[in-house]
Amino acid sequence: MLTRIVKITFQEDKLAAFFEHFETVKWKVATFPGCRGMKLLKDINNPSIVMTYSIWDSEEALNVYRDSELFGELWPKIKPWFAAKAEAWSVETHFDGFQ
């Protein structure tokens, strides 16, 4: 299992469009085969920064999503709204005090 964290900084005037679009795709991503769920987080000090936090069965499952038609439609739509290059990390959990 792996956790994927993606940080995206949006142009301020594109935030509303992003959140509107996100509402149309959030459950498609969160229930994609191999995805155990996803959260969208917003920085409290800079609302132009959002992060997705998703948990995947494996790196292979994440790659299937990244090669999917869904991702192929989602990423090109939102990428022009970025104010900076997106940053992404794939991490493993070594301690989980939330359970």
C-alpha positions as CSV (number, residue, x, y, z in Angstrom):
1,M,0.0,0.0,0.0
2,L,1.2,3.5,-0.7
3,T,0.0,7.0,0.0
4,R,0.3,9.6,-2.7
5,I,0.5,13.3,-1.8
6,V,0.2,15.9,-4.6
7,K,0.7,19.6,-3.9
8,I,-0.8,22.0,-6.5
9,T,-0.6,25.8,-6.3
10,F,-3.3,27.4,-8.4
11,Q,-3.6,30.8,-9.9
12,E,-5.9,32.7,-7.5
13,D,-8.4,33.5,-10.2
14,K,-8.6,29.8,-11.2
15,L,-9.5,28.4,-7.7
16,A,-13.2,28.6,-8.2
17,A,-13.0,26.8,-11.5
18,F,-10.9,24.1,-9.9
19,F,-13.2,23.5,-7.0
20,E,-16.2,23.4,-9.4
21,H,-14.5,20.8,-11.6
22,F,-13.3,18.8,-8.6
23,E,-16.9,18.3,-7.6
24,T,-17.5,16.5,-10.9
25,V,-14.5,14.1,-10.6
26,K,-13.8,13.5,-6.9
27,W,-15.8,10.3,-6.5
28,K,-14.5,8.9,-9.8
29,V,-10.9,9.3,-8.5
30,A,-11.7,8.2,-4.9
31,T,-13.4,5.0,-6.1
32,F,-11.0,4.2,-9.0
33,P,-10.0,0.5,-8.9
34,G,-7.0,0.2,-6.6
35,C,-7.7,3.5,-4.8
36,R,-8.8,3.1,-1.1
37,G,-9.8,6.8,-0.9
38,M,-8.8,10.3,-1.4
39,K,-8.9,13.6,0.5
40,L,-8.6,17.2,-0.8
41,L,-6.7,19.5,1.6
42,K,-6.4,23.2,1.4
43,D,-3.6,25.2,3.0
44,I,-5.1,27.4,5.8
45,N,-2.5,30.2,5.2
46,N,-2.5,30.1,1.4
47,P,-5.8,29.0,-0.1
48,S,-4.2,28.8,-3.6
49,I,-2.4,25.6,-2.4
50,V,-4.3,22.4,-2.4
51,M,-3.1,18.8,-1.8
52,T,-4.6,15.5,-2.7
53,Y,-4.0,12.7,-0.3
54,S,-4.8,9.3,-1.7
55,I,-4.1,5.7,-0.6
56,W,-3.5,3.1,-3.3
57,D,-3.2,-0.7,-3.1
58,S,0.2,-0.5,-4.9
59,E,2.4,1.6,-7.2
60,E,1.0,-0.5,-10.1
61,A,-2.6,0.5,-9.2
62,L,-1.5,4.2,-9.1
63,N,0.2,3.8,-12.5
64,V,-3.0,2.3,-14.0
65,Y,-4.9,5.4,-12.8
66,R,-2.2,7.7,-14.2
67,D,-2.5,5.9,-17.6
68,S,-6.3,6.0,-17.5
69,E,-8.7,8.0,-19.6
70,L,-10.0,9.7,-16.4
71,F,-6.5,11.0,-15.5
72,G,-5.9,11.8,-19.2
73,E,-8.9,14.2,-19.1
74,L,-8.4,15.6,-15.6
75,W,-4.8,16.6,-15.6
76,P,-4.8,18.5,-19.0
77,K,-7.9,20.4,-17.9
78,I,-6.5,21.7,-14.6
79,K,-2.8,22.0,-15.5
80,P,-3.2,25.4,-17.2
81,W,-4.6,26.8,-13.9
82,F,-1.4,26.0,-12.0
83,A,0.7,28.9,-10.7
84,A,3.7,26.6,-10.1
85,K,4.8,23.1,-11.1
86,A,2.9,20.4,-9.1
87,E,4.9,18.5,-6.6
88,A,4.2,14.8,-5.8
89,W,5.4,12.2,-3.3
90,S,4.6,8.5,-3.0
91,V,5.2,7.5,0.6
92,E,4.8,4.4,2.9
93,T,3.3,4.6,6.4
94,H,5.6,3.7,9.2
95,F,3.3,4.8,12.0
96,D,-0.4,5.6,12.0
97,G,-1.7,7.1,15.2
98,F,-5.2,7.7,13.7
99,Q,-6.4,4.1,13.8
